[in-house]
Amino acid sequence: MSCLPVLTGLTMLLLASAQTTPPVTPQQLPTVHERIEVTATRLPESPDQVPAAIEVFTGDELRARGVRDLRSALALAIGLEIAPGGDAGPASAVPAFWGLKEFDAFLLVVDGVPFGGAFNPALTSLNLTDVERIEVLRGPAPVMYGATSFVGVIQVVHKDAAATGKELVIRGGSFGSGGLTFSTPVPLSRNWTSRLTLDGEREGFSDARTAFRRGHAAWRVQHKGADHQRLWFGVDLNWLNQDPASPRLRDGQVLSPLNPLDANYNPAGAFRNDHRFALMGGFDRRAAGGTWSTTASLSHSAQNLLRGFLVDLSDTQNNAHGFRENIGLTDVYVDSHLSWKAPHGISFLLGGDYLHGQGNARGADFDYTTLLSGATAARVTSPSVLDVYIHDRRDFAGAYSSVEWSPVERFRVDAGVRLNITTENRESGDAAGTAPAARQTNLRASGSVGAIFSAWQHNQDAVKFFVNYRDTFKPAAIDFGIGDTEAGILKPETARSVEGGIKARFFGGRLGAEASLFQMNFENLVIATKVNGSPALANAGTEKFRGFETGASLYLTSKVMARATYSFHNAEFVDSIQLFDGVPAQLGGKKLEMSPRQLAGFGVMYTPVRGVFGGVEMNYTGSRFLNKRNTSLADGFATVGFGIGYRTPRWELRVDGRNLTDRRDPIAESEIGDAQYYLMTSRRLDISFAVRF
């Protein structure tokens, strides 16, 4: 809480200045209104009209809940589990859709641009300042995003560049955390508008050697002309330095008591840094009797790391293994499509996109000795020669078309098809020699078909039934780990899914409810394994994912909102033979590790325009097996959070608490350390002050 004295002083100054400013329009707070999504079809539509499971969380709701990261933003999303941290560092997260907790199985989209789509989602670069809404599509998007979206899409949409209003937020909290964000319009000439967002933060954790420091800047510019024409571009810069945590080791069926809570086995000066910039732009204009939209982006990420993992649960010589790597990732993305609205309730979409990824990694590994207690950091000499290398190039191209048809007012059919062409070229080697160059090309169609029927409708209220079938594939993941040099290019993952459910709204739209059933048959799931004692990836046969998901939102008044969700997931191996201690074992019938069978959440918020406000959220994560052979079962656990404060139309002072139960349960398995698990972050409190002018 060392930031609090400074925060208090700044708060007093800002309060004094706020009293002299003229009145402003009260902040827009959560109420009943239509929500718009563009993820499922690329066209602005209400989620209630789409035959797929999709939720929209508005920026007003997220700000009322005091949201700062992806886990807290989507804590009340249906069927979605997000573990904070993971191998990518304490600033990252590991989302799970439909019971599949695979880091790269979902697609992250920011303002219409895939973030890290060619390789792994760029979660450490995600920023939720100045957000307009977050859209969550459960299940694949095989037509609109093709080979990059497998079990779900999370799209973050920031405020329009023409948005008015300025906001300054200062915060401080547990473990020396603190930060400042500022967003403002920047005046330009004529019909040009722009918006600038700046923020910086330090986030500390209960382990004194775990933290991250981030600086971020985003500038969005646009020009709006007649007849809905728009030209836009933006720049996004993210500077992130992380001090990584250590996962806990499992010994047999339980986490080892020899491995203390929050023990950090990384060598002294360990880091996992990610410095990323992205340029993006596009236009919307009338063409050929419809609307022509184009989006393009270029991004580059420079990642550097020095870290280590305990490999022997004893105070012996060389009981830890370290890695030093430099990784450069470049993505180029272009999408262009035409949409038309025809008579008789028909809409067409025709387009194509191209995604290029270039990855270059150099690294070396080393052994070192650390204390089992983790009391002090081992001092090591970082390798001076990085003699292991991986060069990988990916090109994903696709042509797609979709149609929406409403033959009668209450019935709609959606269908789409996409032709995918993916190529990958990889070269790798080490001091012992160069592995043969690998190349893989896939030419494959993917598609979806769905329907939604309104069984009852009265004004805003309705009861609708929907069903869909989706067929998709994705080239296998690559994590640029230095143990992956001899693995070659794995088989692409494929999935076929069926989903059906109900969407309902009652009482003038104040009560919304959704329930769905799904089944997905999965082949060639990519899993973590070991090659010559180093971490690598491998295909895992066939799996089946089945489940039930439901949720409801209730607006009691314009000031009170509640959400509740429940999900049951059954993720299991169907046919998968894997080696354990050199002995093959059939995993058919076993549950996938780290996949909770039950998830539940509840939250209620009271958010008046002026006065005391507050809310509480509770989440339950059910029992899950920690290993593939299902011999180690972790109990379920619950977390509780709250937010309380005082606001006026000009300023807001609030206190937020997370994980008040201080549960430290295993929530994500490391793909680098063997039988090692990242824990739920500890209890924390944050105080923040916001001024709007």
QUIFEN-V695931 format. One record per helix or strand of 2 or more residues. SS is the DSSP state (H for helix, E for strand). FROM is the first residue (numbers start at 0). LEN is the number of residues. If there is no record, write none. Layout:
ss-><SS,SS>
from-><FROM,FROM>
len-><LEN,LEN>
This chain:
ss-><H,H,E,H,H,E,E,E,E,H,E,H,E,E,H,E,E,E,H,E,E,E,E,E,E,E,E,E,E,E,E,H,E,E,E,E,E,E,E,E,E,E,E,E,E,E,E,E,E>
from-><3,46,53,58,69,79,92,106,112,122,130,145,151,166,173,176,191,210,225,229,247,253,270,289,319,345,387,410,432,437,460,481,492,510,525,533,541,559,576,582,597,610,623,632,636,650,665,675,683>
len-><17,3,5,6,4,5,5,4,2,3,8,3,7,7,3,9,13,14,3,14,4,2,17,21,23,23,21,20,2,21,14,3,14,13,6,6,14,16,4,4,9,11,2,2,11,8,4,4,9>
